[in-house]
Amino acid sequence: MVTISALFAWMGLLNACQIGLPAPVLPTSDTLRSFLCQLQEIDLEAIAQSCYDLAIIDYSSDGRETGEFTHTEISSLTDGPNAPRTILSYMSIGEAEEYRYYWQSSWKPGKPIWLDAENPAWDGNYRARYWDPEWQRIILAYTDRVIDAGFHGVYLDLVDSYEYYETLGRTTAAAEMVAWIGRIRAHATAQNPDFLVFVQNAPELVRSFPSYVELVDGIGQEDIYYGYIDDDVKTPPEVTAELESHLDIFLAAGKLVLTIDYATTLHRIDDAYEKARTKGYVPLATVRALDRLTIHPEHNPCVGE
């Protein structure tokens, strides 16, 4: 078993805990009862008027540099009528996106060397060899933009891309992903000790790397109750049980667990919310495109339940 401290020694890094930085100010399960995740068609005014305790949004209105949200705009969400509210910026750390500010028109798989094949499920998204120093410099600079814009933290996606590289025979892929997340955290908290790091999916990493739980403030899990096979289709019970067994480790360590289920019919939404809340998770049921501010009348955080 590889420990986090060994990984950091290997990469020449230090855990924020090891260098005595203050712990992040984290919403707790007592104070955070709802969240939204919207990455497209973002309407900041509508989010500000909502009663969601936490919002996961893109750092830009259209994903591009020209649409980057300003510090003033992000402050409108944190200081609005239904504040305080925690704001996280979505960030893909396992794939490069051709609409981002860092993309260069000359790039193609293999050039630069860290850029791999296009993801067949998502046009314009390319696998990235996330352990490569050049890719890491790009994402750390991206993190700086997020910090400068006033976000409270990041929501890291494509953590599970380590599985792709494992299938290609890279035996260190999982360890390198954990170390990569640790480097992002160390970089961000060196500037803002209260900066939050959430990850999406791949909760099983905590089994091989128990100290992984110390690197994150929360984890989001898609498709835990609905959506694993298809939208509005119940996830197989054995898959749900396995995911819950991993997520419960984070919960026991005092981390927030967010669930995102792709369900649109009332009885499935109710079922997903009930199951998640029974476990102590914070639920959201929405559409997979993540292009709308989803407020279910029966689960409106402005009304309470």
C-alpha positions as CSV (number, residue, x, y, z in Angstrom):
1,M,0.0,0.0,0.0
2,V,1.4,3.4,-1.0
3,T,0.9,6.2,1.6
4,I,0.2,9.8,0.8
5,S,3.4,10.9,2.6
6,A,5.4,8.6,0.4
7,L,3.8,10.0,-2.7
8,F,4.5,13.5,-1.7
9,A,8.1,12.6,-0.9
10,W,8.4,11.1,-4.4
11,M,7.1,14.3,-6.0
12,G,8.8,16.7,-3.6
13,L,5.6,18.0,-2.2
14,L,4.2,18.7,1.3
15,N,0.7,18.2,2.6
16,A,-0.9,21.4,3.8
17,C,-1.4,19.6,7.2
18,Q,2.3,18.9,7.4
19,I,3.3,22.5,6.9
20,G,0.9,23.8,9.6
21,L,-1.6,25.7,7.4
22,P,-4.9,26.3,9.0
23,A,-7.7,23.9,8.2
24,P,-10.3,25.2,5.6
25,V,-13.5,26.7,6.9
26,L,-15.8,24.0,5.7
27,P,-19.6,24.0,5.6
28,T,-20.8,21.1,7.8
29,S,-23.6,18.6,7.3
30,D,-25.5,20.8,9.9
31,T,-25.1,24.0,7.9
32,L,-25.1,22.7,4.3
33,R,-28.4,21.1,3.4
34,S,-28.5,21.7,-0.4
35,F,-26.4,22.4,-3.4
36,L,-26.6,23.0,-7.1
37,C,-24.4,22.0,-10.0
38,Q,-24.8,24.0,-13.2
39,L,-22.0,24.2,-15.8
40,Q,-23.8,25.7,-18.8
41,E,-26.3,28.6,-19.3
42,I,-25.3,30.0,-16.0
43,D,-27.5,32.9,-14.7
44,L,-25.7,34.4,-11.6
45,E,-28.7,36.5,-10.6
46,A,-30.9,33.4,-10.5
47,I,-28.4,31.5,-8.5
48,A,-28.1,34.5,-6.1
49,Q,-31.9,34.5,-5.6
50,S,-32.0,30.7,-4.9
51,C,-31.5,29.3,-1.5
52,Y,-28.9,26.7,-2.3
53,D,-26.1,26.6,0.3
54,L,-23.4,25.6,-2.2
55,A,-23.1,26.2,-5.9
56,I,-20.8,24.3,-8.3
57,I,-20.4,26.4,-11.5
58,D,-17.9,26.9,-14.3
59,Y,-15.4,29.6,-13.8
60,S,-16.7,31.2,-17.0
61,S,-20.1,31.9,-18.4
62,D,-19.2,30.1,-21.7
63,G,-16.1,28.1,-20.6
64,R,-13.9,30.5,-22.4
65,E,-11.5,33.3,-21.3
66,T,-13.8,36.0,-22.6
67,G,-16.6,34.8,-20.3
68,E,-14.5,34.5,-17.1
69,F,-16.5,35.6,-14.1
70,T,-15.0,38.5,-12.2
71,H,-14.4,38.8,-8.5
72,T,-17.3,41.2,-8.2
73,E,-19.6,38.7,-10.0
74,I,-18.6,35.8,-7.7
75,S,-19.1,38.1,-4.7
76,S,-22.6,38.7,-5.8
77,L,-23.3,35.1,-5.1
78,T,-21.5,35.0,-1.7
79,D,-23.0,38.3,-0.5
80,G,-26.4,38.1,-2.0
81,P,-29.8,38.1,-0.4
82,N,-29.7,34.4,0.6
83,A,-26.0,34.3,1.5
84,P,-23.7,33.0,2.9
85,R,-23.2,30.5,0.1
86,T,-20.1,28.5,-0.8
87,I,-19.0,28.7,-4.5
88,L,-16.9,26.0,-6.1
89,S,-15.4,26.2,-9.6
90,Y,-15.6,23.1,-11.8
91,M,-12.2,22.1,-13.1
92,S,-11.3,19.1,-15.2
93,I,-7.9,17.8,-14.2
94,G,-7.8,14.6,-16.2
95,E,-8.8,15.9,-19.6
96,A,-7.9,19.0,-21.7
97,E,-10.8,21.0,-23.2
98,E,-10.3,22.7,-26.5
99,Y,-12.6,25.7,-25.6
100,R,-10.5,26.7,-22.6
101,Y,-8.1,29.7,-22.6
102,Y,-5.1,27.4,-22.4
103,W,-5.9,25.5,-25.6
104,Q,-3.6,26.2,-28.6
105,S,-4.8,25.7,-32.2
106,S,-1.7,23.7,-33.1
107,W,-2.4,21.0,-30.5
108,K,-3.3,17.5,-31.5
109,P,-3.0,14.1,-29.8
110,G,0.7,13.5,-29.2
111,K,1.6,17.2,-29.6
112,P,2.2,18.2,-26.9
113,I,3.3,14.9,-25.6
114,W,0.9,14.8,-22.6
115,L,-2.2,15.2,-24.9
116,D,-3.9,11.9,-25.7
117,A,-6.9,10.8,-27.7
118,E,-10.2,12.6,-27.8
119,N,-12.8,11.3,-25.5
120,P,-15.4,9.6,-27.8
121,A,-18.2,10.5,-25.3
122,W,-17.3,14.3,-25.2
123,D,-16.4,16.2,-28.4
124,G,-13.4,18.5,-27.8
125,N,-12.2,16.8,-24.6
126,Y,-8.9,15.0,-24.8
127,R,-7.3,12.7,-22.3
128,A,-4.4,14.3,-20.5
129,R,-1.4,12.5,-19.0
130,Y,-2.1,14.3,-15.7
131,W,1.3,13.3,-14.2
132,D,3.1,15.3,-16.8
133,P,4.7,18.5,-15.4
134,E,3.6,20.7,-18.3
135,W,0.0,19.7,-17.9
136,Q,0.2,20.3,-14.2
137,R,1.6,23.8,-14.7
138,I,-1.4,24.6,-16.9
139,I,-3.9,23.4,-14.3
140,L,-2.1,25.1,-11.4
141,A,-2.2,28.4,-13.4
142,Y,-5.9,27.7,-14.0
143,T,-6.3,27.3,-10.2
144,D,-4.7,30.7,-9.7
145,R,-7.4,32.2,-11.9
146,V,-10.1,30.6,-9.8
147,I,-8.6,31.9,-6.6
148,D,-8.3,35.4,-8.1
149,A,-12.0,35.3,-9.1
150,G,-13.0,34.8,-5.5
151,F,-14.2,31.2,-5.6
152,H,-14.1,29.4,-2.3
153,G,-12.7,26.2,-3.8
154,V,-12.5,23.8,-6.8
155,Y,-14.6,20.8,-7.8
156,L,-12.2,18.5,-9.5
157,D,-13.6,16.2,-12.3
158,L,-12.1,13.4,-14.3
159,V,-10.4,12.0,-11.2
160,D,-11.5,8.6,-12.5
161,S,-9.4,9.0,-15.6
162,Y,-6.7,7.0,-13.8
163,E,-8.7,3.9,-14.8
164,Y,-8.2,4.7,-18.5
165,Y,-4.4,4.7,-18.0
166,E,-4.5,1.6,-15.8
167,T,-6.1,-0.3,-18.7
168,L,-3.2,0.8,-20.8
169,G,-0.8,-0.8,-18.3
170,R,0.3,2.2,-16.2
171,T,0.4,0.6,-12.8
172,T,1.2,4.0,-11.1
173,A,-1.9,5.7,-12.5
174,A,-3.9,5.7,-9.3
175,A,-1.0,6.8,-7.1
176,E,-0.2,9.6,-9.5
177,M,-3.8,10.8,-9.5
178,V,-3.9,11.0,-5.7
179,A,-0.5,12.8,-5.7
180,W,-1.8,15.2,-8.3
181,I,-4.8,16.2,-6.2
182,G,-2.5,16.6,-3.3
183,R,-0.3,19.0,-5.3
184,I,-3.4,21.1,-6.3
185,R,-4.4,21.3,-2.7
186,A,-0.9,22.3,-1.5
187,H,-0.6,25.0,-4.3
188,A,-4.0,26.5,-3.5
189,T,-3.8,26.5,0.2
190,A,-0.4,28.1,0.1
191,Q,-2.2,31.2,-1.2
192,N,-5.5,30.8,0.7
193,P,-5.4,28.4,3.7
194,D,-9.2,28.3,3.6
195,F,-9.5,27.1,0.0
196,L,-11.6,24.0,-0.5
197,V,-10.9,21.0,-2.6
198,F,-13.8,18.8,-3.6
199,V,-13.5,15.8,-6.0
200,Q,-16.0,14.0,-8.2
201,N,-16.3,10.3,-8.4
202,A,-13.7,7.6,-7.9
203,P,-14.3,7.2,-4.1
204,E,-12.6,3.8,-4.3
205,L,-9.2,5.5,-4.3
206,V,-9.6,5.8,-0.5
207,R,-9.3,2.1,-0.1
208,S,-5.8,1.9,-1.6
209,F,-4.7,5.3,-0.2
210,P,-6.4,5.8,3.2
211,S,-4.8,9.2,3.7
212,Y,-6.5,10.4,0.5
213,V,-9.4,11.5,2.7
214,E,-7.2,14.1,4.3
215,L,-6.6,15.8,1.0
216,V,-10.2,16.7,0.2
217,D,-13.0,18.6,2.0
218,G,-15.7,16.8,0.2
219,I,-16.6,14.4,-2.6
220,G,-19.4,14.3,-5.1
221,Q,-20.7,11.1,-6.6
222,E,-22.8,10.8,-9.8
223,D,-25.3,8.1,-10.6
224,I,-25.4,6.6,-7.1
225,Y,-29.1,6.0,-7.1
226,Y,-30.2,6.8,-10.7
227,G,-28.3,7.2,-13.9
228,Y,-25.6,4.6,-13.8
229,I,-27.2,2.6,-16.6
230,D,-29.3,5.5,-18.1
231,D,-31.1,8.6,-16.9
232,D,-34.2,7.9,-14.8
233,V,-33.1,4.3,-14.5
234,K,-32.4,2.9,-11.0
235,T,-28.7,2.1,-10.4
236,P,-28.2,-1.6,-9.7
237,P,-28.3,-2.2,-5.9
238,E,-24.9,-3.8,-5.8
239,V,-23.3,-0.7,-7.4
240,T,-25.1,1.6,-5.0
241,A,-23.9,-0.5,-2.0
242,E,-20.3,-0.4,-3.2
243,L,-20.3,3.3,-3.8
244,E,-21.9,3.9,-0.4
245,S,-19.3,1.8,1.3
246,H,-16.5,4.0,-0.1
247,L,-18.4,7.3,0.5
248,D,-19.1,6.4,4.1
249,I,-15.3,6.5,4.8
250,F,-15.3,10.2,3.8
251,L,-18.4,10.8,5.8
252,A,-16.9,9.2,8.9
253,A,-13.9,11.5,8.5
254,G,-16.1,14.5,8.6
255,K,-16.1,15.2,4.9
256,L,-19.1,16.4,3.0
257,V,-20.6,13.9,0.5
258,L,-22.7,15.3,-2.3
259,T,-24.8,13.0,-4.6
260,I,-25.8,13.9,-8.1
261,D,-28.5,11.7,-9.6
262,Y,-29.9,12.1,-13.2
263,A,-33.6,11.7,-12.5
264,T,-36.4,13.9,-13.6
265,T,-39.6,12.1,-12.5
266,L,-41.0,12.9,-9.1
267,H,-41.0,9.5,-7.5
268,R,-37.4,8.9,-8.6
269,I,-36.3,12.3,-7.3
270,D,-38.0,11.7,-4.0
271,D,-36.4,8.3,-3.7
272,A,-32.9,9.6,-4.5
273,Y,-33.3,12.4,-1.9
274,E,-34.6,10.1,0.8
275,K,-31.9,7.5,0.3
276,A,-29.1,10.2,0.2
277,R,-30.4,12.0,3.3
278,T,-30.8,8.8,5.2
279,K,-27.1,8.2,4.7
280,G,-26.1,11.7,5.7
281,Y,-25.3,12.8,2.1
282,V,-26.5,16.0,0.5
283,P,-28.5,15.2,-2.7
284,L,-29.2,16.8,-6.0
285,A,-31.3,15.4,-8.8
286,T,-30.9,17.2,-12.1
287,V,-30.3,16.7,-15.9
288,R,-27.1,15.3,-17.2
289,A,-26.3,18.4,-19.4
290,L,-26.1,20.4,-16.2
291,D,-27.4,23.4,-18.1
292,R,-30.2,24.5,-15.8
293,L,-30.9,25.8,-12.3
294,T,-32.9,22.8,-11.1
295,I,-35.3,23.6,-8.3
296,H,-37.8,20.9,-7.4
297,P,-40.9,22.3,-5.8
298,E,-41.0,19.4,-3.4
299,H,-37.3,19.9,-2.5
300,N,-37.0,23.7,-2.7
301,P,-34.3,24.9,-0.2
302,C,-36.1,28.2,0.1
303,V,-39.1,26.4,1.6
304,G,-37.5,23.7,3.6
305,E,-38.7,20.1,4.1
